[in-house]
Amino acid sequence: MVKTQQYIQNNMFKISHELPVNMLPRSFEINDYEYCLPHLLDQNKIYRKHFEDAKESGSYIIMDNSLHELGEAYNTDRLLYWVNHLEPNEFIVPDVWQNQTQTLVNAKSWMNNYKLPENTTKVAVVQANNYSEAAQCYHILKMQGYKKIAFSYGADWYADEFPHPNPLVGKMMGRIMTISKMYKNDVINKSDRVHLLGCALPQEFGYYADFPFIETIDTSNPIIHGIEGVKYNSVGLLTKSSTKIDKMGLEPLTQEKLYNINHNLTQFKKFVKDGNTQLY
């Protein structure tokens, strides 16, 4: 694995599935790149060593700011410490959940006031309360100098874009529609670089085959559901576990759980590879 931007850009979008600590040794086999939750670096020595080893091996690393897991971005001093220690290829700067104004303020501050390692790309996240705010946020982040921008999965207003009795379907389709409209309206350009944070439902990724700007995605969905005994069917899921990967303990990975995980990973790859033809 080569630690350069070329590693990402010369291929179809790359996938990383966050893993519980006792599955980390399989990460280099399962994942296209390493996705790091910085608060766990302070909490778990095994987790920390895995990412130090990943750095030494030249693995491509994207570091999050842990907003999804903690409810707010991790402590700034600790974020800076770990970014400088691990020198990830990309770092997702702190954002504020569904708050466009504060997210843009943070993004501007991190772009102008914080010097990161030379080879670390700063990534910003779109936060908003409706499509108009999201499009504006994306545009301003580009104007601020961000070369890569991420979209979260669980925004409440996504379901307003696609009203559906199942809110997970609404959020899934809402993100698809949001990104699609931005692309159609030239808010997002073909040459842009986009990361997708998580998913409401895993079958979402079958709809992005014709979106050349989507570069990377991360989701622990197939792992968590496999451990909890939920297997994907041929079209995905209509429910979602509330468990977060950082809350999963060291429960034994039985043969049944490993089978379920492998099943879900295989099915997930089919969604990505086959596109939306299998979802109708």
N, C-alpha and C positions, 0 to 999 in steps of 0.2 A: 504494500500500500504506500503510495507516494504522497508526501505532505505538501501538495501544491494546489493552487486553484484549478489547474488543469485537470486534476483528478476528478473534480466535480463536473467541470464544464464539458468534458468530452463524452459524457454518458447521459442516458436517460436519468430522470431524477432518482436520487439516492435515498435509501431508507435506513432509519435506525430505530430499533425497538428497545426502549429502556428495560433493564432487566433487574430482578431482585439480586441481592449480593451473592447468593449461592449459585447464580447462573452466570455471573460475570465472565468466568473463563470461556464461555461459549460465545461471547460477544463478537470476537474477531471472526468467528465462523458464520454467525447469524447476520451481522450488520454490515452495511456498506461503509459506515463511519461510526465514530464514538460520540454519544450524546451525553453531556455531563451536567448533572444537577449540583451546583456548587455547595449548597448547604450540607449535602451528604459527604463532601470532602472533609468537613469539620467533624462530622458525626461518626464516621466509620473508617477505620484504618484499612480494611480490605478494599473498600470503594476507592479510597485515596490512592492506594498502591496500584490498583488497576489502571487508573488514569495516568499515574506517573509512568507505568510501564508502557501505556499507549503512546505517550509522548516520546519515550525513548525509542520505540519501534517505528516512529514516523507515521503513526496512524493519523488520519484526518479527524480532528476534534471540533465539535461545536459545543460551546458552553452556554447554557441557559442562565437566567437570573433567578430561577425558582419561584416566580410569581404564582404559577398554577398550584404548586404544592403548599406554599406558605400563606397565600392570600395577598402578599405584597412582596416586592423584590427583596432579595437577601441584602444583608448589611453591606453598605458601600465599601467600607474598608476591607471586609473579607472578600468581596467580589474582586477588588483591585489586587489583593494579595494572590488569589488563585489564578487570575488572568495572567499576572506576571510570572507566577510559578510554573504554570502549565503551558503558557503561550499557545492557547487554542487557535485554530485557523479562523474561527469565527466566535464572536461573543455577542449575545443578545442583550443589549443595554436595557436597564430598568424601565419598565412601562407601568402604567396604572390602569387597572381593570376598568374597561368601558368609560374611561375618562380621556377624551381626546386632548383637552387643553393641557392637563398635567403631563400626559405622555409626551406631547410635543415639547413642553418645557424641559422635561428630563432628557429627551433625545438631543435637543440643542445643546444642553449643558455637557452631555457626554461627548458630543461631537467636538465641541470647542475647548473643553476644560480638562479632559482626561486623556493623557497620552498612554496608549496601550502598546504592547510589543509590535514591532514593525510588520510582522507577517500576520497579525490578527485583524480580521475585517470586522468592523462594527456593524451589527444588524439591529434594526429598529422594528417595533411591532405596531401595526395599525390597531388603534383603540378608538371606539366610537359608540354612538347610541342609535345610529341609523346609517343608511347607505350614503347619503350626502356627506355626512361627517367622515365616514370611512374613506370616501374618494378624496375628500379634501386632505385628510390626514396623510394618505399615501402620497399625494402630490407634494405636500409640504416636507415630508420626510426626504423625498428625493431632492428637493430644493436645498435642504439642510446638508446634503452631501452623502446620504446613505446609499450605498451601492447594492445593498440587499435588504429586503423588507419581508417581515413575517406576518401571517394572519393566524390569529387564534381560532379555536374551533367552537367554543361554547357561548359566544356572545348571545345574549337574550334576543337582540333585535334581528338576528338571522332568521328566527322563526316568524318574524313579521314580514320578511321578504318572501317567505314561502309558508303561508299558514297551513297547518296540517294537524289532524287530531293527535298524532304522535309527535311531541315536541322534538324528539331526537331526529326524526325525519325532516322536520321543519328546519332545524339548525344545520343538518347536513346539506340539504338542498339550498338553504339560505346562503351558506358560504360559497357553494358552487355558483349560485346566481350572482352574488356580489362580485366574485372574481371574474365571472364571464362578462358582466356588464362593464366592469372597469377595462377589460381587454377590448371589448367591442367599441367603447367610447374613447380609446387611446389614452386612458389614464395609466394603464399598464401597457408597456411596449413589449414586443416580441423579444427584445434583447435584455429586458429587465431580469433581475434575479430574485426569486421568491422562495420563502420557506413556509411550510404549513405545519403549524403547531398542533399536534394531536388530532383527534377526530371524535365526532359524535357517534358515527357508525362507520365501520371499516370499509364498507362497499363504496364510500365516497370516492376513493382513489381510483375507481374504475372509470371515472368521468373526466380524467385530466390528461388523456393521451395526446390531445391536440393543443396542449398549453405548454409551449416550448420554454417559457420563462420559469416554470416551476422546477426548482433545482434540487431541493431536499425536503424530506418530510420526517417527522418523528412521531411515533405513537407506541405506547405500551399495550394497546388494546388486545392484540392476539395473545400476549403473554399473560396478562391479568385474567382474561376470561378462561384461558386454558388451565391455569392453576385453580380457578374456581369451578372447574368442571363444565364450562360452557363451550361448546364446539360450534364454529361457524357452519352454517349451511351453505348451499351453493350460491345464495344471493347475499350472504352476510348475516347481520343481526337486526333486530328491531328493539333491543334493549341494551342498556349499558351499565356495567358495574360502577358503583361509586368509589371503589377502592383506588387509591393512588399508589403508584409503584414504590414511593419512598416509605409507605406504611406497611409494606409486606415484610413480614419477619422471616426467620430462617426455617420455616416449616419444611419438612422433608419433601423433596421432589420425587414422588412415587412414579412408577412406570406409567400409571394411568395419566397422571398430570403431564408428564413429559410427552406422552402420546398426544394428548389434547393440544399441547402447545405446538408440537410439530404439525399437527393437522391444521391448526389456525394459521401458522406461518405459511404453509403450503397454499392454503386457500387465499390468504392475503396476497401472495405473489401472483396468483391467478387474476385477482381483481386488477392489479397493476398492469400485468402483462397483456391480458385479453381485452382490457378496456370495457366500455359500457355495453358491449354486444351481449354479454352474458347476464346483464342485469335486467333485461326487459322480460 
